[in-house]
Amino acid sequence: MQASYYERTGPAAQVLVVGSLPDPSPGPGEVRVRLRWSGVNPSDVKTRAGLRSPVLAFPRIVPHSDGMGIIDAVGSGVAAQRLGERVWVWNAAWGRAFGTAAQYVVLPQAQAVALPDAVSDEAGACLGIPALTALHATLAHGGVEGRSVLVAGGAGAVGHYAVQFAHLLGARQVIATVSSPAKAALATQAGADLAINYREGEVAERVRAATQGAGVDRIIEVDVAANGALDAEIVRPGGDWLVYGSGQGTFNLPFFPLIAKNQSLHFFIVYNLTPEDRRRAETVLTELLAKGALVHNIAQRLPLAQIAAAHELVERGEAVGNVVLAIP
């Protein structure tokens, strides 16, 4: 099969190879997916760059955890009816050597989820990390129904979905922070009642004005290191933070505002959702997808041969939305 892989960490153009690898075969309880699209996420880029560890977990890694394709072979214990099923996959490269930057991937059948007919192929490669991260952040710890929610980075790959989920799942008010007028338009079209350009300043003042001085009930946070002090200020007493990202490995938070306001902080990574949380998120996501309720913001579609360029695009933060690779 044709695949991209790397055998050492470093710059994308120097370490990513596109070549041939043996076709995999499914074992018991597994399915083989003939991939059509592979999603490129910041976590894929950081792992390849060696930012998490310069030492590879495996001698050779086919990157990317997200993808979409067709089940074309099944192992023992898997219903034959799954053959030919359109699916999206999750955690393909999490703790595994073989991700979705290839023509085939083999993985446990639970990690290949039926994709509703209403959803385009390439959108299926955006669900495992961006959509499920956003959905868990809206569903967890009592959800958002009847609450005010601020989505940090409301035009990003996760944030754009989070704005939609908060709106669709009954939030009373959805506010997004963005960095440009174009991104403000994206967030507003996705369902935000207010989009605040943080580069213009006065974010706290505008949030207080929009919430009649109360602050928001929940913040969905993409970069707690950069925004922690602001979050403590704009989340109401008794409110919560759902944190899925940080621009720095260590950070400081103001203790007294947090304890004085009884604010709750919840940190999570989508790779490690509990089985119960994942089942709930998959069920809700499937229902919304089947209704055609979601907009999938795909910033770039590139061929597998341009995987290095795709990684560089994500690494520079230039993609407003998801980056996906077409598998030949």
C-alpha positions in Angstrom: 0.0 0.0 0.0 1.0 3.6 -0.4 1.6 5.3 2.9 3.5 8.2 4.6 5.7 7.5 7.5 8.6 8.7 9.6 11.4 6.9 11.4 12.8 9.9 13.3 11.3 13.1 14.7 12.1 16.5 13.1 10.8 19.0 10.5 8.1 17.7 8.2 9.9 18.1 5.0 12.9 16.2 6.4 11.4 13.2 8.1 8.1 12.4 6.4 8.4 9.8 3.6 5.8 8.7 1.1 6.5 5.2 0.0 5.2 1.6 -0.1 4.4 -0.6 3.0 2.8 -4.1 3.1 -1.0 -4.2 3.1 -2.2 -5.0 6.6 -4.7 -7.8 7.4 -7.3 -7.6 10.2 -7.0 -9.9 13.2 -9.8 -11.1 15.6 -12.2 -8.3 16.4 -10.6 -5.9 13.9 -11.6 -4.3 10.6 -9.5 -3.1 7.7 -10.5 0.3 6.3 -9.6 1.4 2.8 -9.0 5.0 3.5 -10.2 7.9 1.4 -9.3 10.8 3.6 -6.9 11.4 6.5 -7.2 14.3 9.0 -4.2 16.3 10.1 -4.4 17.6 13.7 -2.0 19.6 15.8 -1.3 16.6 18.0 0.0 14.7 14.9 2.3 17.6 14.1 3.6 17.9 17.6 4.4 14.1 17.8 6.2 14.1 14.4 8.2 17.2 15.4 9.3 15.5 18.6 7.7 18.2 20.9 6.2 15.5 23.2 9.3 13.3 23.1 12.3 13.1 20.7 12.2 9.3 21.1 9.8 7.4 18.8 7.4 5.0 20.5 7.8 2.7 17.5 10.6 2.3 14.9 8.3 3.5 12.2 5.2 5.6 12.5 2.4 6.1 10.0 0.8 9.3 11.4 -2.7 10.7 12.0 -5.5 9.4 14.2 -8.5 10.6 12.2 -9.7 9.3 8.8 -12.6 8.2 6.7 -13.0 5.2 4.4 -14.8 1.9 3.6 -14.4 -1.3 5.5 -13.1 -3.8 3.0 -12.1 -6.7 5.2 -13.0 -8.0 8.7 -11.4 -10.3 11.2 -13.0 -13.2 13.0 -15.8 -12.1 15.4 -16.8 -9.1 13.2 -20.1 -9.3 11.4 -19.7 -9.7 7.7 -22.4 -7.1 7.2 -19.8 -4.5 8.1 -18.1 -5.0 4.7 -18.7 -2.0 2.5 -19.7 0.3 5.4 -18.6 3.9 5.2 -16.9 4.8 8.4 -14.9 7.4 10.3 -12.1 6.3 12.6 -10.7 7.5 15.9 -7.4 7.0 17.8 -5.8 5.2 14.8 -2.3 6.5 15.8 -2.8 6.9 19.5 -0.5 4.4 21.1 -0.2 2.6 17.8 2.3 2.6 15.0 -0.1 2.7 12.1 -2.4 5.7 11.6 -4.5 6.9 8.7 -1.8 8.5 6.4 -2.0 5.3 4.2 -4.3 3.5 1.9 -5.3 1.0 4.6 -5.6 1.0 8.3 -6.5 -2.0 10.6 -8.0 -1.3 14.0 -10.5 -2.6 16.6 -14.0 -2.5 15.1 -15.3 -0.1 17.7 -12.9 2.5 16.4 -14.6 2.5 13.0 -17.9 4.3 13.4 -20.7 4.3 10.7 -20.8 7.6 8.8 -24.3 8.8 7.9 -25.0 9.1 4.2 -25.7 12.9 4.6 -22.0 13.5 5.5 -19.3 14.0 2.9 -16.3 11.7 2.8 -13.8 14.4 3.7 -15.9 15.6 6.7 -15.6 12.1 8.1 -11.9 12.8 8.6 -12.6 15.7 10.9 -14.7 13.9 13.6 -12.3 11.9 15.7 -10.4 14.7 17.4 -12.0 18.1 16.4 -15.7 17.2 16.6 -15.5 14.8 19.6 -13.3 17.2 21.6 -15.9 19.9 21.0 -18.8 17.7 21.7 -17.4 16.3 25.0 -16.7 19.8 26.1 -20.3 20.7 25.7 -21.8 17.4 27.0 -19.6 16.8 30.1 -20.4 17.8 33.7 -24.0 18.7 33.2 -23.9 20.0 29.7 -24.8 23.4 28.4 -28.5 23.5 28.1 -29.8 26.8 29.5 -26.3 28.0 30.2 -24.1 30.7 28.8 -21.0 29.4 27.1 -17.8 31.1 25.8 -15.8 29.2 23.2 -12.2 30.4 23.0 -11.0 30.3 19.5 -14.4 30.0 18.0 -13.3 29.7 14.4 -10.7 27.0 14.9 -11.0 23.3 14.1 -12.4 22.5 17.5 -13.9 25.8 18.3 -16.1 26.0 15.2 -17.7 22.7 16.1 -18.0 23.7 19.8 -19.9 26.8 18.8 -22.3 24.7 16.8 -22.7 22.1 19.5 -23.4 24.6 22.2 -26.0 26.3 20.0 -27.6 23.0 19.0 -27.6 21.5 22.5 -29.6 24.4 24.0 -27.1 26.9 25.4 -28.9 30.1 26.4 -26.1 32.2 25.0 -23.0 31.4 23.0 -20.0 33.8 22.9 -16.8 33.2 20.9 -13.4 34.8 21.0 -11.7 35.2 17.6 -8.7 37.0 16.1 -10.1 38.7 13.0 -13.3 39.9 11.4 -13.4 37.0 9.0 -13.2 34.5 11.9 -15.9 36.5 13.7 -18.1 35.9 10.7 -17.4 32.2 10.8 -18.2 31.9 14.4 -21.4 33.9 14.0 -22.5 31.8 11.1 -21.9 28.7 13.2 -24.3 29.9 15.9 -22.4 32.4 18.2 -24.6 35.2 19.5 -21.5 37.3 19.9 -18.0 37.1 18.5 -15.3 39.1 20.3 -12.0 40.0 18.6 -9.6 39.6 21.4 -6.9 41.5 19.5 -9.1 44.6 20.0 -8.9 44.3 23.8 -11.7 44.7 26.3 -12.7 41.0 26.2 -13.7 40.9 29.9 -15.7 44.1 29.6 -17.6 42.9 26.6 -18.3 39.5 28.2 -19.6 41.3 31.4 -21.8 43.5 29.3 -23.2 40.6 27.3 -24.0 38.6 30.5 -25.4 41.6 32.5 -22.3 41.5 34.7 -22.7 37.8 35.7 -20.0 36.2 33.6 -20.4 33.0 31.6 -21.4 29.7 33.0 -18.9 27.7 31.1 -15.7 28.4 29.1 -14.4 25.9 26.5 -10.7 26.6 26.5 -8.1 26.0 23.7 -5.1 27.6 25.5 -5.3 27.8 29.2 -1.7 29.1 29.5 -2.6 32.2 27.5 -6.1 32.8 28.7 -6.2 31.5 32.3 -6.2 34.9 34.0 -8.9 36.1 31.7 -11.0 33.0 32.3 -10.9 33.4 36.1 -12.3 36.8 35.6 -15.1 36.1 33.1 -16.5 32.8 34.5 -19.3 33.4 36.9 -19.2 32.1 40.5 -20.0 28.4 40.4 -19.1 28.2 36.7 -16.7 25.8 35.1 -13.9 25.5 32.6 -13.6 22.7 30.1 -9.9 22.8 29.1 -8.6 20.7 26.2 -5.4 22.6 25.2 -2.5 24.8 26.3 0.2 26.6 24.4 2.7 25.9 27.2 3.5 22.8 29.1 3.4 24.7 32.4 1.3 27.7 33.4 0.1 29.7 36.4 -3.5 30.4 37.5 -4.7 33.0 40.0 -5.7 31.0 43.1 -7.9 33.5 45.0 -10.3 34.3 42.2 -10.8 30.6 41.5 -11.5 29.6 45.1 -13.5 32.7 45.9 -15.8 32.1 43.0 -16.0 28.3 43.5 -15.0 27.7 39.9 -14.5 24.2 38.7 -11.7 23.3 36.2 -11.9 20.1 34.1 -9.0 19.0 31.9 -9.4 16.3 29.3 -7.8 14.8 26.3 -10.1 13.3 23.7 -7.9 10.2 23.2 -8.6 9.1 26.8 -12.4 9.6 27.0 -14.0 6.9 29.2 -16.0 4.3 27.2 -19.2 5.8 28.6 -18.3 9.3 27.6 -17.2 8.2 24.1 -20.4 6.2 23.5 -22.5 9.2 24.6 -20.6 11.6 22.3 -20.7 9.2 19.3 -24.5 8.7 19.8 -25.2 12.5 19.9 -22.8 13.1 17.0 -24.4 10.5 14.8 -27.8 12.0 15.4 -26.7 15.5 14.5 -24.8 14.2 11.4 -27.8 12.2 10.2 -29.9 15.4 10.4 -27.3 17.4 8.4 -27.2 19.8 11.3 -23.4 20.5 11.2 -21.2 22.6 9.1 -17.7 21.1 8.5 -15.1 23.9 8.1 -12.4 22.3 5.9 -9.6 24.7 5.3 -7.4 22.7 2.9 -7.7 19.5 0.9 -4.3 18.2 -0.2 -3.1 14.9 -1.7 -1.2 12.4 0.5 1.9 13.3 -1.5 1.8 16.8 0.0 1.7 15.6 3.6 4.7 17.7 4.6 3.0 20.8 3.3 -0.1 19.9 5.2 1.9 19.5 8.5 3.6 22.8 7.9 0.3 24.5 7.4 -1.1 23.2 10.7 2.2 23.9 12.4 2.2 27.5 11.4 -1.4 27.9 12.6 -2.5 29.2 9.2 -5.4 26.8 8.6 -8.7 28.3 9.6 -10.4 25.0 10.0 -9.5 21.4 9.3 -6.7 20.1 7.0 -7.4 16.8 5.3 -5.4 14.6 2.9 -6.9 12.7 -0.1 -5.7 9.1 -0.1 -5.0 7.8 -3.6 
